[in-house]
Amino acid sequence: MFVSVPATSANLGPGFDTLGLSINFRNEVTIKPSRFFSVSTRGEGAENPHIRKNILFMNIFNKQYEKIKGKRDNFRFEFTNRIPISRGLGSSSAVITAALTASYVAAGERYNKRKILNLALEYEPHPDNITPAVMGGFNVACVEDNKVYSKKRKTPEYLRAVLVIPNKTISTAKSRNVLPDLYRTDEMVYSLSRSSFMTALFMTESWDLLKIASKDMIHQTRRMKQMPELFEVQKTALANGALMSTLSGSGSTFFTLCYADDAPKIHQALAKKFPKFRVFTKTLDNYGVTSKS
C-alpha cells in the first residue's frame, strides 16, 4: 500500500488563506501489514526525533483507522520525505492528507477526495494548503459550516515552479503575529481585487498579467521583513523573466512561476545570487494525493 502527497504553495500573494497550487515535489509513505508496529523515515527531517517518528501522521492515522475499522492493527510505515519542513511548502498539510488517505487505504475502504479534504479541516482550519494537497492543480477555496468549497483548474505542462528555500525558517505562528488586527479599507480593496483578478487569470490561462495580480498589501511585505533578503529574491526572479514571484505560504520559501523555457535562466540567476539557499525547479502537479492498494 502506497500514498503520495505533493508540496503546495499557498496564498500566491494576495490570496490569503484562500488560493494555492500543487507542486510535483512529493512525500511518500508505504504501508505494510506487520506483526509489530514500526516506522522508518528518510529524507527531510529524518535527523529530527519528532519527525523521524512521524508523530502527527501516526496520531491522525490511528484515530481515523480506528473510526473506520473499530480497532487498531499493526503496520510497518516507510516514509520518504522530500518536502522541506517549516518552509512554507505545505509539509504539515501533506502529513495530514497522507495520514487520512492512508487510513482508508490500510483499512481497505474506498474514499473520495472531498471527504479527505473535509476531514483535514479538523487539523488545518485554513484551506489554502490542504485543498491543492488533496486535489492537485490551482485551487480557490473557502470554508462554510465546517466544509471546504473549492474550484480547481489544472495547470499546463509548459509552466514551472522555481523554489528558493532559505537556510532559515519562518514559523507560521510567529509569521501571523506580525500581521495587524486591523487593516485599512484601501489595503483590503487592493488585495481583494488582485486575488479576484489572479483567480480569473489562472482560470483563463492569462499568465502575462500575473505580475499585477500577485501584488499584495495584507501579509506578504510584513512577513518578508522578517527575512529582508527575500525582497532581493523576488526582484531577481522578476528581472529574469518570472511571471510572478511570491512568498510561499508564510515563508520562508519563495515561489516563482515561469514558462518552462525561462526556468533555467531564473534558476541560475537565483542560485548564483543566493549560494546559501537551495534552489529547485519543479513541474506543477494536477493530481494531488494519490494511492495504491
C-alpha positions as CSV (number, residue, x, y, z in Angstrom):
1,M,0.0,0.0,0.0
2,F,1.3,3.4,-1.0
3,V,0.3,7.0,-0.6
4,S,1.9,10.0,-2.3
5,V,1.2,13.7,-1.5
6,P,2.6,16.8,-3.3
7,A,4.0,20.0,-1.9
8,T,1.9,23.1,-2.1
9,S,2.3,26.9,-2.3
10,A,-0.4,28.9,-0.6
11,N,-1.6,32.5,-0.7
12,L,0.2,33.2,-4.0
13,G,0.5,36.8,-2.9
14,P,-3.0,38.3,-2.3
15,G,-5.0,35.1,-1.9
16,F,-4.5,35.0,1.8
17,D,-5.8,31.6,3.2
18,T,-7.8,31.0,0.0
19,L,-5.5,30.4,-3.0
20,G,-3.0,27.6,-3.5
21,L,-1.5,25.3,-6.0
22,S,0.2,21.9,-6.1
23,I,3.9,21.3,-6.9
24,N,5.4,18.0,-8.0
25,F,7.6,17.7,-5.0
26,R,6.2,14.6,-3.2
27,N,6.3,12.9,0.2
28,E,5.6,9.1,0.0
29,V,4.6,6.5,2.6
30,T,4.5,2.7,2.1
31,I,2.3,0.8,4.5
32,K,2.8,-2.9,5.1
33,P,0.9,-5.3,7.4
34,S,3.1,-6.4,10.2
35,R,3.1,-8.3,13.5
36,F,4.6,-5.3,15.1
37,F,4.3,-1.5,14.7
38,S,7.4,0.1,13.2
39,V,8.4,3.3,11.4
40,S,11.4,4.2,9.2
41,T,12.0,7.7,7.8
42,R,14.4,9.0,5.2
43,G,14.8,12.4,3.6
44,E,13.8,15.8,5.0
45,G,13.7,15.9,8.8
46,A,14.9,12.3,9.3
47,E,17.5,13.5,11.8
48,N,14.8,15.1,14.0
49,P,13.4,12.5,16.5
50,H,9.9,14.0,16.5
51,I,9.7,14.0,12.7
52,R,11.5,10.7,12.4
53,K,8.7,9.0,14.4
54,N,6.1,10.9,12.3
55,I,4.0,11.5,15.5
56,L,1.5,13.8,13.8
57,F,0.9,11.3,11.0
58,M,0.6,8.4,13.4
59,N,-1.9,10.2,15.7
60,I,-4.1,11.1,12.7
61,F,-3.8,7.7,11.1
62,N,-4.6,5.7,14.3
63,K,-7.6,7.9,15.1
64,Q,-9.1,7.6,11.6
65,Y,-8.3,4.0,11.1
66,E,-10.0,3.1,14.4
67,K,-13.1,5.0,13.3
68,I,-13.2,3.0,10.1
69,K,-12.3,-0.4,11.5
70,G,-13.4,-0.2,15.1
71,K,-9.9,-1.4,16.2
72,R,-6.2,-0.8,15.8
73,D,-3.9,-3.0,13.7
74,N,-0.1,-3.1,13.4
75,F,1.7,-1.9,10.3
76,R,5.1,-1.0,9.1
77,F,5.4,2.6,7.8
78,E,8.2,3.6,5.4
79,F,8.3,7.3,4.9
80,T,10.2,9.2,2.2
81,N,10.1,12.9,2.9
82,R,11.0,15.3,0.1
83,I,9.0,18.4,1.1
84,P,11.2,20.8,3.2
85,I,9.8,21.2,6.7
86,S,8.7,24.6,8.1
87,R,9.5,26.3,4.8
88,G,6.0,27.3,3.6
89,L,5.6,24.4,1.2
90,G,2.7,22.7,2.9
91,S,4.6,20.0,4.8
92,S,2.1,19.8,7.6
93,S,-0.8,19.6,5.1
94,A,1.0,16.9,3.3
95,V,1.3,14.9,6.6
96,I,-2.4,15.4,7.4
97,T,-3.6,14.5,3.9
98,A,-1.3,11.4,3.7
99,A,-2.4,10.1,7.1
100,L,-6.1,10.4,6.4
101,T,-5.8,8.8,3.0
102,A,-3.5,6.1,4.3
103,S,-6.1,5.2,7.0
104,Y,-8.7,4.4,4.3
105,V,-6.1,2.5,2.1
106,A,-4.9,0.4,5.0
107,A,-8.5,-0.3,6.1
108,G,-9.3,-1.5,2.5
109,E,-12.1,1.2,2.3
110,R,-12.8,3.4,-0.7
111,Y,-12.5,7.1,-0.2
112,N,-13.3,10.3,-2.1
113,K,-11.1,13.4,-2.1
114,R,-13.8,15.7,-1.0
115,K,-14.2,13.6,2.2
116,I,-10.5,13.6,2.8
117,L,-10.4,17.4,2.4
118,N,-13.2,18.0,4.8
119,L,-11.7,15.6,7.4
120,A,-8.4,17.5,7.1
121,L,-10.2,20.7,8.4
122,E,-10.1,19.2,11.9
123,Y,-6.3,19.5,11.8
124,E,-5.8,22.5,9.5
125,P,-8.6,25.2,9.5
126,H,-7.2,27.1,6.5
127,P,-8.0,25.5,3.1
128,D,-5.2,27.1,1.0
129,N,-2.7,24.3,1.5
130,I,-4.9,21.2,2.2
131,T,-7.0,21.8,-0.9
132,P,-4.3,21.6,-3.5
133,A,-2.6,18.8,-1.5
134,V,-5.8,16.7,-1.9
135,M,-7.0,17.9,-5.3
136,G,-3.9,19.0,-7.2
137,G,-3.8,21.9,-9.6
138,F,-4.6,25.6,-8.8
139,N,-7.4,26.0,-6.3
140,V,-9.6,28.7,-4.9
141,A,-11.3,27.6,-1.6
142,C,-13.4,28.8,1.2
143,V,-14.9,27.3,4.4
144,E,-18.6,27.4,5.2
145,D,-20.2,25.4,8.0
146,N,-17.1,23.3,8.5
147,K,-16.9,22.3,4.9
148,V,-14.5,23.2,2.2
149,Y,-15.9,24.6,-1.0
150,S,-13.4,24.8,-3.8
151,K,-12.8,25.1,-7.5
152,K,-9.8,23.6,-9.3
153,R,-8.1,24.4,-12.5
154,K,-5.4,22.2,-14.0
155,T,-2.1,23.8,-14.6
156,P,-0.5,23.4,-18.0
157,E,2.7,21.4,-18.6
158,Y,4.5,24.4,-20.1
159,L,4.8,26.2,-16.6
160,R,7.4,25.6,-14.0
161,A,7.9,26.4,-10.3
162,V,11.3,27.7,-9.3
163,L,11.6,27.4,-5.5
164,V,14.1,29.3,-3.4
165,I,14.4,27.7,0.0
166,P,16.3,29.8,2.6
167,N,18.5,28.2,5.2
168,K,16.3,29.7,7.9
169,T,12.7,29.0,8.9
170,I,9.8,31.4,9.5
171,S,7.3,29.8,11.8
172,T,3.7,30.2,10.8
173,A,2.6,31.2,14.3
174,K,5.3,33.9,14.5
175,S,4.5,35.0,11.0
176,R,0.9,35.5,11.8
177,N,1.9,37.6,14.9
178,V,3.4,40.3,12.6
179,L,0.1,40.9,11.0
180,P,-2.1,43.7,12.3
181,D,-5.5,43.2,14.0
182,L,-7.0,46.0,11.8
183,Y,-6.4,46.8,8.1
184,R,-7.2,50.0,6.2
185,T,-10.0,49.8,3.7
186,D,-7.7,50.6,0.8
187,E,-5.4,47.7,1.8
188,M,-8.3,45.3,1.8
189,V,-9.6,46.5,-1.5
190,Y,-6.2,46.4,-3.1
191,S,-5.6,42.8,-2.1
192,L,-9.2,41.6,-2.7
193,S,-9.1,43.0,-6.2
194,R,-5.8,41.3,-7.1
195,S,-6.9,38.0,-5.5
196,S,-10.0,38.0,-7.7
197,F,-8.0,39.0,-10.7
198,M,-5.5,36.2,-10.1
199,T,-8.2,33.7,-9.9
200,A,-9.6,34.9,-13.3
201,L,-6.1,34.7,-14.8
202,F,-5.5,31.1,-13.7
203,M,-8.9,30.0,-14.9
204,T,-8.4,31.6,-18.3
205,E,-4.6,30.9,-18.6
206,S,-3.8,34.6,-19.0
207,W,-0.3,34.3,-17.5
208,D,1.3,37.6,-18.7
209,L,-0.8,39.7,-16.3
210,L,0.2,37.7,-13.1
211,K,2.8,40.3,-12.1
212,I,0.0,42.7,-11.4
213,A,-2.4,40.2,-9.9
214,S,0.3,38.8,-7.5
215,K,0.8,42.1,-5.6
216,D,-0.5,42.2,-2.0
217,M,-1.0,44.6,0.9
218,I,-2.3,42.1,3.6
219,H,0.6,39.9,4.6
220,Q,3.4,39.4,2.2
221,T,5.6,42.5,2.8
222,R,5.1,42.4,6.5
223,R,6.2,38.7,6.6
224,M,9.1,39.3,4.2
225,K,10.6,41.9,6.6
226,Q,11.5,39.0,8.9
227,M,14.0,37.9,6.3
228,P,14.9,41.0,4.2
229,E,16.9,39.1,1.6
230,L,13.6,37.8,0.3
231,F,12.9,41.1,-1.3
232,E,16.0,40.6,-3.4
233,V,14.9,37.1,-4.3
234,Q,11.6,38.4,-5.6
235,K,13.4,41.3,-7.5
236,T,15.9,38.9,-9.1
237,A,13.2,36.4,-10.2
238,L,11.0,39.1,-11.8
239,A,14.0,40.7,-13.5
240,N,14.9,37.4,-15.2
241,G,11.5,36.6,-16.7
242,A,9.3,35.3,-13.9
243,L,5.5,35.5,-14.4
244,M,5.1,36.0,-10.7
245,S,7.2,35.6,-7.6
246,T,5.5,35.4,-4.1
247,L,6.2,34.2,-0.6
248,S,5.1,30.6,-0.3
249,G,2.6,30.3,2.5
250,S,4.1,32.1,5.4
251,G,7.6,31.5,4.2
252,S,10.5,31.2,4.2
253,T,10.4,29.6,0.7
254,F,9.8,31.9,-2.2
255,F,7.7,30.6,-5.1
256,T,8.3,31.7,-8.7
257,L,6.1,30.8,-11.6
258,C,7.5,30.9,-15.1
259,Y,7.4,29.4,-18.5
260,A,9.5,26.2,-18.9
261,D,11.8,27.9,-21.4
262,D,12.6,30.7,-18.8
263,A,13.2,28.4,-15.9
264,P,16.9,27.6,-16.4
265,K,17.8,31.3,-16.6
266,I,15.8,32.2,-13.5
267,H,17.1,29.1,-11.6
268,Q,20.7,30.0,-12.5
269,A,20.3,33.7,-11.5
270,L,18.8,32.8,-8.2
271,A,21.4,30.1,-7.4
272,K,24.3,32.4,-8.2
273,K,22.9,35.3,-6.2
274,F,21.9,33.2,-3.1
275,P,24.5,30.4,-2.8
276,K,23.5,29.6,0.7
277,F,19.9,28.9,-0.3
278,R,18.6,25.8,-2.0
279,V,17.0,26.4,-5.4
280,F,14.8,23.8,-7.1
281,T,12.9,23.8,-10.5
282,K,9.8,21.6,-10.4
283,T,6.9,20.9,-12.6
284,L,3.4,21.7,-11.3
285,D,1.1,18.9,-10.2
286,N,-2.5,18.2,-11.2
287,Y,-3.2,15.0,-9.3
288,G,-3.0,15.9,-5.6
289,V,-2.9,12.9,-3.2
290,T,-2.6,9.5,-4.9
291,S,-2.7,6.0,-3.6
292,K,-2.2,2.3,-4.5
293,S,-3.7,-0.6,-2.5
